[in-house]
Amino acid sequence: MNSMRIVAALVIAIAATGGGFYASHLVIGGQTSEAAVTLSKASGNAVDELWKAQLQTAVGTQQALAAFKGKPVVVNFWASWCGPCVKEMPTLAALHREYEKKGITFVGLGVDSEKNVNAFLQKVPVDYPIYIAGFGGADLARSFGNNAGALPFTVVIDAKGVIRSTKLGEVDPKELKATLDAL
């Protein structure tokens, strides 16, 4: 009986992840298609799980990510030991400064230890919110379609909670700006 429940839960999780990934690719010309909105609402588990997450900030306080719900947000999964992550951080910080005036927030989720995240931030100051997701952050990234579990991984979520884009690997500033300008 338990085996059947586990299999059923896995099938639902896989379907929800696939639906979210598919919905993220239905964005056409800066406009989200009706199918993308429908799929996102039906399989919004990844976004819902993100808003439910209670994570530690780099300064050691707990904070719910629900504070970002209803706002456009760029979520970047990264780690201090990831070369491409470290390389793109200054670009993300510059884009954050440019787009925060337009109401778009960047959030970094460190798939790393508190010690490593804080040591990194001492060397490379970042002016957007950084949270410590630990190695469980890789599971959250997978829920957004990062089946490889690789880093960096960036997700753009609009104010309605619709996944507008995902990017595995270092961000291309021009592509990210085009996505953000369409929000």
C-alpha positions, 0 to 999 in steps of 0.5 A: 500500500505504501509503495503505491502511494510513493509511486503516485506521489512521484508521478504527480511530482514529475508531472508538476515539474514537467508542466512548470518547465513547459509553461516557462517555455510558452512565453512568446514575444514578452506576452505569456500565452493563456496556456502558460498561465493555465499550466502555471496555475495548475502546476505552480508547485515550484513557485508555491514551494518557493513562497512557502520556504522559510530560509536563513538570511546571510546575517542569520535571521529566518525569513519567509520568501513569501515576502516576494509573492506578488512581485516580479523576482529573479531567483538565482541558485548559486554556490561559492564553489561554482566558478560560473556562479561567482563569475556572474554575481557582479552582472546580477548585482548590476542588473539588480541595481538597474531593475530594482527601480522598476520593482524587480527584485533579485534573490540569491539562494546559496546552495551551500553552507552558511560558512561558505556563503558568508566567507564568499560575501566578505570577498564579493559583496552583493547588494541583493538579498541572499539566503542560505538554502543549503544543499536542499536548495538543489531540490527546489531548483529541480522543482523549477525544471533543473533536472541536472541539478547544476549551477548556476540556475536562474528563474524569472517569476512575474508578479502573477507567479508565472515562470517567465524564463529559466536559465541553466548556466551563466546568465546572458545579460541581454537575454535576461534584460529582454525578459525583464523588460517584457514584465 
